[in-house]
Amino acid sequence: MYGALTGLDKIETMKKIGPEIVQEWRSSLKSRPPSVSKKSEYWPGNYRKYADLDADDIPVTESLEDCTLRTHPLWDKKIKSDLRKGRNVLVVAHANSLRGLMKMIDGISDDDISTVQIPTGIPIVYKFDKHTMRPLKPEDDTCQLHTNGAFMERPGLLAAALRREDEWKVLDPAFAKAMTDRADKRREMSNVEWSLAKLEAERAAAAAAWTGGEGEGEGVEMYEDDGSDVRGPIVFVGEEEEKMEEKGAREGEEAVPAVPLVASSACVVPSKDGEVPIRKDPVVVIIRHGKTENNKLGLFTGWDDVALAKEGVEEAKAAGKLLRSQGFEFDVVYTSWLSRAIETAWLILDEMDSLWIPTIKTWRLNERMYGALTGLSKRMVKQRYGEKQFKMWRRGYDVRPLKASSFSPSYPGNDKRYVKYLRDARISLSETIIRSVEARLLVVHRKFPKSESLRDCMDRTIPFYVRRIVPDAVERGKRVLISSSENAIRGLLMHLCDIPQEMINKLDIPNGVPIVYDPRSRCIKLLDDGSGRNPLEVHDFGPAAEYLFAPRCIDDEGDLDEECDLMTLPEEFWKNAVAISDDDAEEVAVAGETEAPGNTESYGVFM
């Protein structure tokens, strides 16, 4: 956390304050930049993502040492634990956070850590001894001095990344000179002179931060830098350039403690126009993933992992924009293990500027497993087996399609993801025997579904909702987003809305439409898209829609609560919608577009 330097142009700040001091703030182990003011827009306490942190945990500025210290728990309690279990771990973070992890892994000294560079977009791979958890030295020389992490790409991408470091020196020759001469410069200055220079620089930086940096550089930052001490190319083990220049003094001096912050009482971010209130009540929003190419081609997809089509991407983005415009925010997201559901959730969160929201993935929210029908054309299946059998397989409550073979690519037991990570299913004795004989060693195999009815699908989705989502999120007042597939959602809605078994096969779930469920009133609503159109005419939920949107909450007088009615648009609109003639349809639709924005109640949707 760069404190008062946050948001300032690096080059202009360097020119105004001096490259020596700026670089010390950037790469020194203990030196902290000036603290950011709590009144600044860059104070982390203003952001909802940090609302759960204690006041003392919200920094106003950080040194590299501070950044390193907060990475310790992640390494000790999570990453190291996953490595001991034989898992491959991917860490995507920022330069100084990664530098902090590498300092712990390699045991890099305080003097040498600032010489370690982290080029953008270049993977650094560590291998560990499974007993000692110490990093193993690479066989080649593709690692930096003091480290054991090997660069995945050195000749091409790495060279380009290093050129970006050289571009910093081209921007201002004084900057490069300061990096190579800083140690000598420090020796020429007394401690008093250096302290006065830093104090003057801190005042200038604070003033620039207070004024927003107006007039202090017009260009947008175009050059990525990794926060290291910029002195030229990375020094690789085994190369002639092993000699690193000595870091400046002051590394061992006592760091000034950061000023403790007071946690912000507000934990929501206001909308851009400031007119739409943020929904703070607990809510569950359920959304079926956007369209896939399989959806467009009419293929049975099931557990087959397919990506969103272009239309599906746009549907997910539109859903995110609609939710944001109606004042929705989320505290936690649940998705299946299927890419189409995960991508839909990401796109929604991206539109809501909430990619940081915790996302929990579970196979229990996967689509229904269609067995041997997976990948087949629905039209072809209907022609081959008849419409009656087709409907029973596709929409039957307790009828399973033909089973997939144990050796079929569509069988989850042949997918490494499920074999390795699915642990909450019982063991299949028959599959264990078959695979153990084939491998000539004991291979424990789980009972993965080879085919599922809607009831089978509900047997895994409903317990997860009741035992995990409800106690962990809903009962704690959290706002929940569930991104899943049609049959998983159909079963969930059957449970939530008491839809009769004989009607569930007549319920359709449109792609990319947020379905809002209020856990208190148990009512379902749709969001007003501002078009003035009846949502049930825009989105086809099938003949069972009357059960899905039926009012379920009773007011104090024993009558159905009107707030639970789907029709939250103005009464005049619904009168027009009922009495409208075909000739006047276009005229009323246009009129509705001008009236709809005045509606302030339609944002209250539950999932």
NULUMMI-84196 format. One record per residue (C-alpha): x, y, z. Coordinates in steps of 0.25 Angstrom, whole numbers, plus 5000, padded with zeros to 4 digits. Example, Ala and Ser with C-alpha at 12.3 -4.5 7.8 and 13.67 -1.06 7.14 Angstrom:
<x: 5049	y: 4982	z: 5031>
<x: 5055	y: 4996	z: 5029>
***
This chain:
<x: 5000	y: 5000	z: 5000>
<x: 5007	y: 5012	z: 4995>
<x: 5000	y: 5022	z: 5004>
<x: 4999	y: 5037	z: 4999>
<x: 5007	y: 5032	z: 4986>
<x: 4994	y: 5024	z: 4982>
<x: 4989	y: 5030	z: 4969>
<x: 5001	y: 5039	z: 4966>
<x: 5009	y: 5039	z: 4953>
<x: 5022	y: 5032	z: 4956>
<x: 5030	y: 5040	z: 4947>
<x: 5025	y: 5053	z: 4951>
<x: 5026	y: 5050	z: 4965>
<x: 5040	y: 5045	z: 4963>
<x: 5044	y: 5059	z: 4956>
<x: 5037	y: 5067	z: 4967>
<x: 5042	y: 5059	z: 4979>
<x: 5055	y: 5053	z: 4974>
<x: 5058	y: 5039	z: 4969>
<x: 5066	y: 5035	z: 4981>
<x: 5055	y: 5036	z: 4991>
<x: 5044	y: 5031	z: 4982>
<x: 5052	y: 5018	z: 4979>
<x: 5055	y: 5016	z: 4994>
<x: 5040	y: 5017	z: 4996>
<x: 5037	y: 5007	z: 4985>
<x: 5048	y: 4997	z: 4988>
<x: 5054	y: 4999	z: 5001>
<x: 5050	y: 4988	z: 5012>
<x: 5046	y: 4997	z: 5023>
<x: 5044	y: 5011	z: 5018>
<x: 5029	y: 5015	z: 5017>
<x: 5023	y: 5025	z: 5008>
<x: 5015	y: 5036	z: 5014>
<x: 5002	y: 5032	z: 5020>
<x: 4989	y: 5034	z: 5012>
<x: 4979	y: 5042	z: 5018>
<x: 4965	y: 5036	z: 5023>
<x: 4959	y: 5047	z: 5015>
<x: 4965	y: 5042	z: 5002>
<x: 4958	y: 5034	z: 4992>
<x: 4969	y: 5024	z: 4992>
<x: 4968	y: 5021	z: 5007>
<x: 4964	y: 5006	z: 5007>
<x: 4954	y: 5008	z: 5018>
<x: 4945	y: 5014	z: 5008>
<x: 4944	y: 5001	z: 5000>
<x: 4933	y: 4991	z: 5003>
<x: 4943	y: 4979	z: 5000>
<x: 4951	y: 4983	z: 5013>
<x: 4939	y: 4985	z: 5022>
<x: 4941	y: 4972	z: 5029>
<x: 4955	y: 4976	z: 5034>
<x: 4958	y: 4981	z: 5047>
<x: 4962	y: 4996	z: 5048>
<x: 4976	y: 4992	z: 5052>
<x: 4977	y: 4983	z: 5039>
<x: 4975	y: 4994	z: 5029>
<x: 4988	y: 5000	z: 5025>
<x: 4990	y: 5015	z: 5022>
<x: 5004	y: 5012	z: 5016>
<x: 5013	y: 5000	z: 5016>
<x: 5027	y: 4997	z: 5014>
<x: 5032	y: 4984	z: 5007>
<x: 5034	y: 4978	z: 5020>
<x: 5020	y: 4981	z: 5024>
<x: 5015	y: 4975	z: 5011>
<x: 5024	y: 4962	z: 5014>
<x: 5018	y: 4961	z: 5028>
<x: 5004	y: 4960	z: 5024>
<x: 5007	y: 4949	z: 5013>
<x: 5013	y: 4940	z: 5025>
<x: 5000	y: 4934	z: 5029>
<x: 4995	y: 4931	z: 5015>
<x: 5008	y: 4923	z: 5013>
<x: 5008	y: 4916	z: 5026>
<x: 4994	y: 4913	z: 5028>
<x: 4989	y: 4911	z: 5013>
<x: 4999	y: 4910	z: 5002>
<x: 5009	y: 4901	z: 5010>
<x: 4997	y: 4892	z: 5014>
<x: 4993	y: 4890	z: 5000>
<x: 5007	y: 4887	z: 4995>
<x: 5008	y: 4876	z: 5006>
<x: 4996	y: 4869	z: 5000>
<x: 5002	y: 4868	z: 4987>
<x: 4994	y: 4879	z: 4980>
<x: 4999	y: 4889	z: 4970>
<x: 4997	y: 4903	z: 4974>
<x: 4995	y: 4915	z: 4966>
<x: 4998	y: 4929	z: 4972>
<x: 4994	y: 4941	z: 4964>
<x: 4997	y: 4954	z: 4972>
<x: 5005	y: 4967	z: 4971>
<x: 5020	y: 4969	z: 4971>
<x: 5022	y: 4972	z: 4985>
<x: 5013	y: 4962	z: 4991>
<x: 5020	y: 4951	z: 4982>
<x: 5033	y: 4957	z: 4986>
<x: 5029	y: 4955	z: 5001>
<x: 5026	y: 4940	z: 4998>
<x: 5039	y: 4938	z: 4991>
<x: 5046	y: 4944	z: 5003>
<x: 5040	y: 4933	z: 5012>
<x: 5042	y: 4922	z: 5002>
<x: 5056	y: 4925	z: 4998>
<x: 5061	y: 4931	z: 5011>
<x: 5065	y: 4943	z: 5004>
<x: 5072	y: 4953	z: 5013>
<x: 5067	y: 4967	z: 5016>
<x: 5078	y: 4973	z: 5008>
<x: 5076	y: 4965	z: 4996>
<x: 5061	y: 4964	z: 4995>
<x: 5059	y: 4978	z: 4988>
<x: 5068	y: 4973	z: 4976>
<x: 5058	y: 4962	z: 4973>
<x: 5050	y: 4966	z: 4961>
<x: 5036	y: 4961	z: 4957>
<x: 5033	y: 4963	z: 4942>
<x: 5019	y: 4964	z: 4939>
<x: 5012	y: 4952	z: 4932>
<x: 5024	y: 4943	z: 4934>
<x: 5021	y: 4930	z: 4942>
<x: 5032	y: 4927	z: 4953>
<x: 5032	y: 4912	z: 4956>
<x: 5036	y: 4906	z: 4969>
<x: 5038	y: 4891	z: 4972>
<x: 5038	y: 4886	z: 4986>
<x: 5044	y: 4875	z: 4994>
<x: 5032	y: 4867	z: 4999>
<x: 5038	y: 4864	z: 5013>
<x: 5045	y: 4877	z: 5016>
<x: 5037	y: 4887	z: 5008>
<x: 5049	y: 4894	z: 5004>
<x: 5050	y: 4899	z: 4989>
<x: 5058	y: 4890	z: 4979>
<x: 5069	y: 4897	z: 4971>
<x: 5066	y: 4897	z: 4956>
<x: 5075	y: 4889	z: 4947>
<x: 5077	y: 4900	z: 4938>
<x: 5081	y: 4915	z: 4940>
<x: 5067	y: 4921	z: 4938>
<x: 5065	y: 4926	z: 4952>
<x: 5070	y: 4939	z: 4958>
<x: 5081	y: 4941	z: 4968>
<x: 5076	y: 4938	z: 4982>
<x: 5064	y: 4930	z: 4977>
<x: 5060	y: 4916	z: 4973>
<x: 5048	y: 4919	z: 4965>
<x: 5050	y: 4917	z: 4950>
<x: 5045	y: 4926	z: 4939>
<x: 5036	y: 4919	z: 4930>
<x: 5040	y: 4927	z: 4918>
<x: 5053	y: 4934	z: 4917>
<x: 5057	y: 4937	z: 4903>
<x: 5044	y: 4944	z: 4898>
<x: 5034	y: 4949	z: 4908>
<x: 5044	y: 4950	z: 4919>
<x: 5053	y: 4959	z: 4910>
<x: 5041	y: 4968	z: 4906>
<x: 5038	y: 4969	z: 4921>
<x: 5052	y: 4973	z: 4924>
<x: 5051	y: 4984	z: 4913>
<x: 5040	y: 4990	z: 4921>
<x: 5049	y: 4992	z: 4932>
<x: 5060	y: 4999	z: 4923>
<x: 5049	y: 5008	z: 4918>
<x: 5048	y: 5014	z: 4932>
<x: 5063	y: 5019	z: 4930>
<x: 5060	y: 5025	z: 4916>
<x: 5048	y: 5033	z: 4922>
<x: 5058	y: 5041	z: 4931>
<x: 5073	y: 5038	z: 4931>
<x: 5073	y: 5044	z: 4945>
<x: 5065	y: 5032	z: 4950>
<x: 5075	y: 5022	z: 4945>
<x: 5086	y: 5029	z: 4950>
<x: 5080	y: 5030	z: 4964>
<x: 5078	y: 5015	z: 4964>
<x: 5092	y: 5012	z: 4961>
<x: 5098	y: 5024	z: 4970>
<x: 5089	y: 5023	z: 4981>
<x: 5098	y: 5016	z: 4991>
<x: 5110	y: 5026	z: 4988>
<x: 5100	y: 5038	z: 4989>
<x: 5096	y: 5033	z: 5003>
<x: 5110	y: 5033	z: 5007>
<x: 5112	y: 5047	z: 5003>
<x: 5100	y: 5052	z: 5011>
<x: 5099	y: 5052	z: 5026>
<x: 5087	y: 5046	z: 5034>
<x: 5082	y: 5059	z: 5037>
<x: 5082	y: 5064	z: 5022>
<x: 5076	y: 5051	z: 5017>
<x: 5065	y: 5052	z: 5028>
<x: 5062	y: 5066	z: 5024>
<x: 5061	y: 5062	z: 5009>
<x: 5051	y: 5051	z: 5012>
<x: 5043	y: 5060	z: 5021>
<x: 5042	y: 5071	z: 5009>
<x: 5039	y: 5060	z: 5000>
<x: 5028	y: 5054	z: 5009>
<x: 5021	y: 5068	z: 5010>
<x: 5021	y: 5069	z: 4995>
<x: 5015	y: 5056	z: 4993>
<x: 5005	y: 5058	z: 5003>
<x: 5001	y: 5071	z: 4996>
<x: 5000	y: 5065	z: 4983>
<x: 4991	y: 5054	z: 4988>
<x: 4982	y: 5064	z: 4995>
<x: 4980	y: 5072	z: 4982>
<x: 4979	y: 5059	z: 4974>
<x: 4992	y: 5062	z: 4967>
<x: 4985	y: 5072	z: 4958>
<x: 4995	y: 5079	z: 4948>
<x: 5006	y: 5069	z: 4952>
<x: 5007	y: 5060	z: 4940>
<x: 4996	y: 5059	z: 4929>
<x: 5000	y: 5045	z: 4924>
<x: 4994	y: 5032	z: 4928>
<x: 5004	y: 5022	z: 4934>
<x: 5008	y: 5013	z: 4922>
<x: 5020	y: 5005	z: 4927>
<x: 5018	y: 4994	z: 4937>
<x: 5029	y: 4993	z: 4948>
<x: 5030	y: 4982	z: 4958>
<x: 5035	y: 4991	z: 4970>
<x: 5049	y: 4985	z: 4970>
<x: 5062	y: 4993	z: 4970>
<x: 5063	y: 4997	z: 4955>
<x: 5078	y: 4995	z: 4951>
<x: 5077	y: 4987	z: 4938>
<x: 5074	y: 4973	z: 4934>
<x: 5071	y: 4962	z: 4944>
<x: 5084	y: 4955	z: 4949>
<x: 5083	y: 4940	z: 4946>
<x: 5090	y: 4929	z: 4953>
<x: 5102	y: 4924	z: 4945>
<x: 5103	y: 4937	z: 4937>
<x: 5115	y: 4948	z: 4938>
<x: 5106	y: 4958	z: 4943>
<x: 5104	y: 4952	z: 4957>
<x: 5110	y: 4964	z: 4964>
<x: 5098	y: 4972	z: 4970>
<x: 5101	y: 4986	z: 4975>
<x: 5100	y: 4989	z: 4989>
<x: 5086	y: 4994	z: 4994>
<x: 5086	y: 5008	z: 5001>
<x: 5087	y: 5009	z: 5016>
<x: 5075	y: 5012	z: 5025>
<x: 5070	y: 4998	z: 5024>
<x: 5072	y: 4994	z: 5038>
<x: 5066	y: 5007	z: 5044>
<x: 5054	y: 5007	z: 5052>
<x: 5041	y: 5009	z: 5043>
<x: 5031	y: 5019	z: 5047>
<x: 5018	y: 5011	z: 5051>
<x: 5006	y: 5013	z: 5042>
<x: 4995	y: 5021	z: 5048>
<x: 4983	y: 5012	z: 5052>
<x: 4971	y: 5014	z: 5044>
<x: 4956	y: 5015	z: 5049>
<x: 4948	y: 5005	z: 5041>
<x: 4937	y: 5011	z: 5032>
<x: 4923	y: 5009	z: 5037>
<x: 4918	y: 5009	z: 5022>
<x: 4920	y: 4995	z: 5016>
<x: 4914	y: 4998	z: 5002>
<x: 4918	y: 5006	z: 4990>
<x: 4907	y: 5016	z: 4985>
<x: 4903	y: 5015	z: 4971>
<x: 4909	y: 5025	z: 4961>
<x: 4896	y: 5033	z: 4960>
<x: 4893	y: 5033	z: 4975>
<x: 4878	y: 5030	z: 4972>
<x: 4877	y: 5015	z: 4974>
<x: 4878	y: 5010	z: 4988>
<x: 4887	y: 4999	z: 4991>
<x: 4879	y: 4986	z: 4995>
<x: 4884	y: 4982	z: 5009>
<x: 4874	y: 4971	z: 5013>
<x: 4878	y: 4957	z: 5011>
<x: 4874	y: 4952	z: 4997>
<x: 4877	y: 4940	z: 4988>
<x: 4879	y: 4943	z: 4973>
<x: 4879	y: 4930	z: 4964>
<x: 4883	y: 4931	z: 4950>
<x: 4884	y: 4921	z: 4939>
<x: 4897	y: 4922	z: 4931>
<x: 4897	y: 4929	z: 4918>
<x: 4895	y: 4922	z: 4905>
<x: 4905	y: 4912	z: 4900>
<x: 4908	y: 4907	z: 4886>
<x: 4901	y: 4894	z: 4891>
<x: 4889	y: 4901	z: 4895>
<x: 4888	y: 4908	z: 4881>
<x: 4890	y: 4894	z: 4874>
<x: 4880	y: 4887	z: 4883>
<x: 4890	y: 4877	z: 4889>
<x: 4889	y: 4870	z: 4902>
<x: 4900	y: 4876	z: 4910>
<x: 4900	y: 4871	z: 4925>
<x: 4913	y: 4870	z: 4931>
<x: 4920	y: 4873	z: 4918>
<x: 4929	y: 4885	z: 4921>
<x: 4926	y: 4895	z: 4909>
<x: 4929	y: 4910	z: 4909>
<x: 4919	y: 4921	z: 4907>
<x: 4915	y: 4926	z: 4893>
<x: 4916	y: 4940	z: 4889>
<x: 4901	y: 4942	z: 4892>
<x: 4903	y: 4936	z: 4906>
<x: 4915	y: 4945	z: 4909>
<x: 4906	y: 4957	z: 4906>
<x: 4894	y: 4951	z: 4914>
<x: 4903	y: 4950	z: 4926>
<x: 4908	y: 4964	z: 4924>
<x: 4894	y: 4970	z: 4923>
<x: 4890	y: 4962	z: 4936>
<x: 4901	y: 4969	z: 4943>
<x: 4898	y: 4983	z: 4938>
<x: 4883	y: 4981	z: 4942>
<x: 4886	y: 4976	z: 4956>
<x: 4896	y: 4988	z: 4958>
<x: 4886	y: 4998	z: 4953>
<x: 4875	y: 4992	z: 4963>
<x: 4884	y: 4994	z: 4975>
<x: 4889	y: 4979	z: 4977>
<x: 4902	y: 4975	z: 4983>
<x: 4906	y: 4961	z: 4987>
<x: 4914	y: 4956	z: 4999>
<x: 4917	y: 4942	z: 4994>
<x: 4915	y: 4934	z: 4981>
<x: 4912	y: 4919	z: 4979>
<x: 4915	y: 4913	z: 4965>
<x: 4916	y: 4899	z: 4960>
<x: 4929	y: 4893	z: 4954>
<x: 4925	y: 4895	z: 4940>
<x: 4932	y: 4906	z: 4932>
<x: 4919	y: 4912	z: 4927>
<x: 4914	y: 4915	z: 4941>
<x: 4927	y: 4920	z: 4946>
<x: 4929	y: 4929	z: 4934>
<x: 4915	y: 4935	z: 4936>
<x: 4917	y: 4938	z: 4950>
<x: 4931	y: 4945	z: 4947>
<x: 4924	y: 4953	z: 4936>
<x: 4913	y: 4958	z: 4945>
<x: 4923	y: 4961	z: 4956>
<x: 4932	y: 4969	z: 4946>
<x: 4920	y: 4977	z: 4942>
<x: 4917	y: 4980	z: 4957>
<x: 4932	y: 4983	z: 4960>
<x: 4932	y: 4972	z: 4970>
<x: 4942	y: 4961	z: 4965>
<x: 4948	y: 4961	z: 4979>
<x: 4935	y: 4954	z: 4984>
<x: 4938	y: 4940	z: 4990>
<x: 4933	y: 4930	z: 4980>
<x: 4930	y: 4915	z: 4985>
<x: 4930	y: 4905	z: 4974>
<x: 4923	y: 4891	z: 4977>
<x: 4920	y: 4879	z: 4968>
<x: 4907	y: 4878	z: 4975>
<x: 4902	y: 4890	z: 4967>
<x: 4905	y: 4883	z: 4954>
<x: 4895	y: 4881	z: 4943>
<x: 4887	y: 4868	z: 4943>
<x: 4896	y: 4857	z: 4937>
<x: 4890	y: 4852	z: 4924>
<x: 4897	y: 4839	z: 4923>
<x: 4898	y: 4833	z: 4909>
<x: 4890	y: 4845	z: 4903>
<x: 4902	y: 4855	z: 4906>
<x: 4906	y: 4862	z: 4893>
<x: 4894	y: 4856	z: 4885>
<x: 4884	y: 4864	z: 4877>
<x: 4871	y: 4866	z: 4884>
<x: 4864	y: 4865	z: 4871>
<x: 4871	y: 4852	z: 4867>
<x: 4868	y: 4846	z: 4881>
<x: 4853	y: 4850	z: 4879>
<x: 4853	y: 4844	z: 4865>
<x: 4860	y: 4831	z: 4869>
<x: 4853	y: 4828	z: 4882>
<x: 4840	y: 4835	z: 4880>
<x: 4834	y: 4848	z: 4887>
<x: 4828	y: 4841	z: 4899>
<x: 4842	y: 4835	z: 4903>
<x: 4849	y: 4847	z: 4899>
<x: 4840	y: 4856	z: 4909>
<x: 4842	y: 4845	z: 4920>
<x: 4857	y: 4846	z: 4919>
<x: 4858	y: 4861	z: 4917>
<x: 4848	y: 4866	z: 4927>
<x: 4843	y: 4853	z: 4935>
<x: 4844	y: 4855	z: 4950>
<x: 4849	y: 4841	z: 4954>
<x: 4853	y: 4835	z: 4940>
<x: 4868	y: 4834	z: 4937>
<x: 4873	y: 4834	z: 4923>
<x: 4882	y: 4823	z: 4918>
<x: 4894	y: 4821	z: 4926>
<x: 4908	y: 4825	z: 4921>
<x: 4919	y: 4814	z: 4920>
<x: 4930	y: 4814	z: 4930>
<x: 4939	y: 4816	z: 4919>
<x: 4931	y: 4828	z: 4912>
<x: 4938	y: 4841	z: 4912>
<x: 4925	y: 4847	z: 4917>
<x: 4926	y: 4839	z: 4930>
<x: 4932	y: 4848	z: 4941>
<x: 4940	y: 4836	z: 4946>
<x: 4949	y: 4838	z: 4934>
<x: 4951	y: 4853	z: 4937>
<x: 4963	y: 4856	z: 4945>
<x: 4956	y: 4868	z: 4952>
<x: 4946	y: 4859	z: 4958>
<x: 4955	y: 4848	z: 4961>
<x: 4965	y: 4857	z: 4969>
<x: 4956	y: 4867	z: 4975>
<x: 4942	y: 4861	z: 4978>
<x: 4943	y: 4855	z: 4992>
<x: 4929	y: 4856	z: 4997>
<x: 4923	y: 4844	z: 4990>
<x: 4923	y: 4829	z: 4994>
<x: 4932	y: 4819	z: 4988>
<x: 4928	y: 4810	z: 4977>
<x: 4932	y: 4796	z: 4980>
<x: 4930	y: 4791	z: 4966>
<x: 4938	y: 4802	z: 4959>
<x: 4949	y: 4801	z: 4969>
<x: 4951	y: 4786	z: 4966>
<x: 4950	y: 4789	z: 4951>
<x: 4960	y: 4800	z: 4951>
<x: 4969	y: 4793	z: 4961>
<x: 4970	y: 4781	z: 4953>
<x: 4973	y: 4789	z: 4940>
<x: 4984	y: 4797	z: 4948>
<x: 4990	y: 4785	z: 4956>
<x: 4989	y: 4794	z: 4968>
<x: 4978	y: 4799	z: 4978>
<x: 4970	y: 4810	z: 4971>
<x: 4959	y: 4815	z: 4980>
<x: 4948	y: 4820	z: 4971>
<x: 4936	y: 4829	z: 4975>
<x: 4922	y: 4826	z: 4972>
<x: 4921	y: 4837	z: 4961>
<x: 4907	y: 4838	z: 4954>
<x: 4906	y: 4831	z: 4940>
<x: 4892	y: 4836	z: 4938>
<x: 4882	y: 4845	z: 4947>
<x: 4868	y: 4848	z: 4948>
<x: 4863	y: 4862	z: 4953>
<x: 4861	y: 4855	z: 4966>
<x: 4875	y: 4850	z: 4966>
<x: 4880	y: 4864	z: 4963>
<x: 4871	y: 4870	z: 4974>
<x: 4877	y: 4859	z: 4984>
<x: 4891	y: 4866	z: 4983>
<x: 4887	y: 4881	z: 4981>
<x: 4876	y: 4882	z: 4992>
<x: 4885	y: 4877	z: 5003>
<x: 4896	y: 4886	z: 4999>
<x: 4886	y: 4898	z: 4999>
<x: 4880	y: 4894	z: 5012>
<x: 4893	y: 4890	z: 5020>
<x: 4903	y: 4900	z: 5014>
<x: 4897	y: 4912	z: 5007>
<x: 4886	y: 4914	z: 5017>
<x: 4894	y: 4914	z: 5030>
<x: 4907	y: 4919	z: 5024>
<x: 4901	y: 4931	z: 5017>
<x: 4885	y: 4933	z: 5017>
<x: 4884	y: 4932	z: 5032>
<x: 4895	y: 4941	z: 5034>
<x: 4888	y: 4952	z: 5026>
<x: 4897	y: 4951	z: 5014>
<x: 4893	y: 4954	z: 4999>
<x: 4896	y: 4942	z: 4991>
<x: 4897	y: 4939	z: 4976>
<x: 4896	y: 4925	z: 4971>
<x: 4900	y: 4922	z: 4956>
<x: 4897	y: 4909	z: 4951>
<x: 4889	y: 4901	z: 4941>
<x: 4875	y: 4899	z: 4937>
<x: 4872	y: 4886	z: 4944>
<x: 4880	y: 4889	z: 4957>
<x: 4872	y: 4902	z: 4957>
<x: 4859	y: 4895	z: 4954>
<x: 4860	y: 4886	z: 4966>
<x: 4864	y: 4897	z: 4975>
<x: 4852	y: 4905	z: 4971>
<x: 4843	y: 4893	z: 4973>
<x: 4848	y: 4892	z: 4987>
<x: 4847	y: 4907	z: 4990>
<x: 4834	y: 4910	z: 4984>
<x: 4826	y: 4897	z: 4986>
<x: 4824	y: 4894	z: 4972>
<x: 4816	y: 4881	z: 4970>
<x: 4824	y: 4869	z: 4965>
<x: 4814	y: 4868	z: 4953>
<x: 4817	y: 4882	z: 4949>
<x: 4832	y: 4883	z: 4950>
<x: 4834	y: 4877	z: 4936>
<x: 4826	y: 4890	z: 4931>
<x: 4836	y: 4900	z: 4937>
<x: 4846	y: 4906	z: 4928>
<x: 4858	y: 4914	z: 4932>
<x: 4863	y: 4925	z: 4922>
<x: 4877	y: 4927	z: 4921>
<x: 4884	y: 4939	z: 4927>
<x: 4871	y: 4944	z: 4935>
<x: 4873	y: 4948	z: 4950>
<x: 4862	y: 4941	z: 4958>
<x: 4861	y: 4948	z: 4971>
<x: 4857	y: 4940	z: 4984>
<x: 4854	y: 4946	z: 4997>
<x: 4857	y: 4936	z: 5008>
<x: 4848	y: 4944	z: 5018>
<x: 4835	y: 4944	z: 5009>
<x: 4839	y: 4932	z: 5001>
<x: 4835	y: 4940	z: 4988>
<x: 4841	y: 4941	z: 4974>
<x: 4842	y: 4953	z: 4966>
<x: 4848	y: 4958	z: 4953>
<x: 4856	y: 4971	z: 4951>
<x: 4849	y: 4982	z: 4943>
<x: 4858	y: 4985	z: 4931>
<x: 4853	y: 4998	z: 4929>
<x: 4846	y: 4995	z: 4916>
<x: 4832	y: 4995	z: 4922>
<x: 4829	y: 4981	z: 4917>
<x: 4822	y: 4970	z: 4925>
<x: 4834	y: 4962	z: 4930>
<x: 4826	y: 4949	z: 4928>
<x: 4824	y: 4952	z: 4913>
<x: 4838	y: 4955	z: 4911>
<x: 4844	y: 4943	z: 4918>
<x: 4837	y: 4929	z: 4916>
<x: 4837	y: 4921	z: 4929>
<x: 4827	y: 4911	z: 4923>
<x: 4813	y: 4907	z: 4928>
<x: 4818	y: 4905	z: 4943>
<x: 4821	y: 4920	z: 4944>
<x: 4808	y: 4922	z: 4952>
<x: 4814	y: 4913	z: 4963>
<x: 4827	y: 4920	z: 4963>
<x: 4822	y: 4934	z: 4964>
<x: 4810	y: 4931	z: 4973>
<x: 4810	y: 4940	z: 4986>
<x: 4814	y: 4932	z: 4998>
<x: 4815	y: 4943	z: 5009>
<x: 4803	y: 4946	z: 5018>
<x: 4802	y: 4960	z: 5024>
<x: 4797	y: 4963	z: 5039>
<x: 4782	y: 4962	z: 5034>
<x: 4784	y: 4948	z: 5029>
<x: 4783	y: 4953	z: 5014>
<x: 4794	y: 4951	z: 5003>
<x: 4804	y: 4962	z: 5004>
<x: 4803	y: 4971	z: 4992>
<x: 4818	y: 4973	z: 4993>
<x: 4820	y: 4958	z: 4989>
<x: 4813	y: 4960	z: 4976>
<x: 4821	y: 4959	z: 4963>
<x: 4814	y: 4971	z: 4958>
<x: 4821	y: 4982	z: 4965>
<x: 4820	y: 4992	z: 4953>
<x: 4810	y: 5003	z: 4953>
<x: 4795	y: 4998	z: 4953>
<x: 4793	y: 5007	z: 4940>
<x: 4803	y: 4999	z: 4933>
<x: 4797	y: 4985	z: 4936>
<x: 4783	y: 4991	z: 4932>
<x: 4789	y: 4995	z: 4919>
<x: 4796	y: 4982	z: 4917>
<x: 4783	y: 4974	z: 4919>
<x: 4774	y: 4983	z: 4911>
<x: 4784	y: 4985	z: 4900>
<x: 4780	y: 4982	z: 4885>
<x: 4790	y: 4977	z: 4875>
<x: 4788	y: 4990	z: 4867>
<x: 4793	y: 4998	z: 4879>
<x: 4804	y: 4989	z: 4884>
<x: 4815	y: 4997	z: 4878>
<x: 4809	y: 5010	z: 4883>
<x: 4808	y: 5005	z: 4898>
<x: 4821	y: 4999	z: 4898>
<x: 4828	y: 5012	z: 4894>
<x: 4819	y: 5019	z: 4905>
<x: 4824	y: 5009	z: 4915>
<x: 4838	y: 5012	z: 4912>
<x: 4837	y: 5026	z: 4917>
<x: 4829	y: 5022	z: 4930>
<x: 4837	y: 5010	z: 4935>
<x: 4849	y: 5018	z: 4940>
<x: 4840	y: 5024	z: 4950>
<x: 4837	y: 5011	z: 4957>
<x: 4845	y: 5010	z: 4970>
<x: 4840	y: 4997	z: 4975>
<x: 4843	y: 4986	z: 4965>
<x: 4858	y: 4985	z: 4970>
<x: 4853	y: 4976	z: 4981>
<x: 4855	y: 4962	z: 4975>
<x: 4858	y: 4950	z: 4983>
<x: 4865	y: 4937	z: 4979>
***
